[in-house]
Amino acid sequence: MRLSLSGEHTGDEYTLEDAIGKGSGDGGLPRGKLLNDFVEAVCAGDAARTATVRQEIIKGMGEAAMVDAAAVIAAFNCYPRVADATGIPLEEAKAAATEAMRTELGLDELDSRFFGRGERI
């Protein structure tokens, strides 16, 4: 949903497939595939792959870009946990608007109390 709204604002075309690494190219973002590889490595808890991709980002985009990317990953990992911990429900309008995307990504099947390695928090 946000991808299409961002595209309307910038005039660029973004797709869910590109954002989750199933599309072609960089998803309309500079070095998008590399950044997506970083997200996947971090979320998989793969320390070796994370270190490799982190160095590729530093080499190709600079250390500040790597720090920014890591901060975004950390923030987006935190948001649903805070919402879940406080009991904030998903509003009906947002649930309806995101139903197809949540189904495609299997989000409704996730147990937010688990992170990457199967550890309960």
C-alpha positions in Angstrom: 0.0 0.0 0.0 2.7 2.5 0.9 4.7 1.5 -2.1 2.0 2.6 -4.5 1.4 5.8 -2.6 5.2 6.6 -2.7 5.1 6.0 -6.4 2.2 8.4 -6.9 4.2 11.1 -5.1 7.5 10.6 -7.0 6.2 9.4 -10.3 8.1 6.1 -9.9 6.6 2.7 -10.1 7.2 0.3 -7.2 5.8 -3.2 -6.9 5.4 -5.6 -4.0 7.3 -8.2 -6.0 10.3 -5.9 -6.4 10.2 -5.0 -2.7 10.3 -8.6 -1.5 13.0 -9.7 -4.1 10.7 -11.6 -6.5 10.8 -8.9 -9.2 13.5 -7.9 -11.5 16.1 -5.2 -11.1 16.5 -3.0 -8.1 12.8 -2.3 -7.5 13.2 1.3 -8.6 15.7 2.1 -5.9 19.4 2.8 -6.3 21.1 -0.5 -5.2 17.7 -1.9 -4.2 18.8 -5.5 -4.7 21.8 -5.0 -2.5 19.7 -3.4 0.2 17.1 -6.2 0.0 19.9 -8.7 0.3 21.0 -6.9 3.5 17.4 -7.1 4.9 17.1 -10.8 4.1 20.5 -11.6 5.7 19.7 -9.7 8.9 16.2 -11.1 9.2 17.5 -14.6 8.6 20.0 -14.2 11.5 22.8 -15.2 9.1 25.9 -13.4 10.6 28.3 -14.4 7.8 26.0 -13.3 5.0 25.1 -10.1 6.9 28.8 -9.2 7.3 29.4 -9.8 3.6 26.5 -7.7 2.4 27.3 -5.0 5.0 30.8 -4.7 3.5 29.3 -4.6 -0.1 27.1 -1.7 1.0 30.0 0.1 2.6 32.1 -0.4 -0.6 29.4 0.6 -3.0 27.4 3.2 -1.1 29.5 4.3 1.9 29.5 3.6 5.6 26.7 6.2 6.3 24.4 4.4 3.9 25.1 1.1 5.7 24.3 2.6 9.0 21.1 4.2 7.7 20.0 0.8 6.2 20.7 -1.0 9.5 18.7 1.6 11.4 15.7 1.2 9.1 15.9 -2.6 9.5 16.0 -2.2 13.3 13.2 0.3 13.4 10.9 -1.8 11.2 11.7 -4.9 13.3 10.6 -3.0 16.4 7.3 -1.3 15.3 5.1 -4.4 15.2 6.6 -5.7 18.4 5.7 -2.5 20.2 2.2 -2.5 18.7 1.7 -6.2 19.7 3.1 -5.7 23.2 0.7 -2.8 23.8 -2.2 -4.6 22.3 -2.8 -2.1 19.5 -5.3 -3.7 17.1 -5.1 -3.3 13.4 -7.8 -0.9 12.3 -10.6 -2.4 10.2 -9.9 0.0 7.2 -6.2 -1.0 7.3 -7.0 -4.7 7.6 -9.3 -4.5 4.5 -6.8 -2.4 2.5 -3.9 -4.8 3.2 -5.7 -8.1 3.1 -4.3 -9.3 -0.3 -0.8 -8.2 0.6 -0.9 -9.9 4.1 -2.2 -13.1 2.4 0.5 -13.1 -0.3 3.2 -12.5 2.3 1.7 -14.9 4.9 1.8 -12.2 7.5 -1.3 -13.3 9.3 0.4 -16.7 9.9 3.4 -15.1 11.8 3.9 -15.4 15.5 5.4 -12.0 16.3 6.8 -13.4 19.5 9.4 -15.3 17.5 12.4 -13.8 15.8 14.6 -15.4 13.2 16.2 -18.1 15.2 12.9 -19.4 16.8 13.7 -17.8 20.1 10.7 -16.5 22.2 11.2 -13.0 23.4 
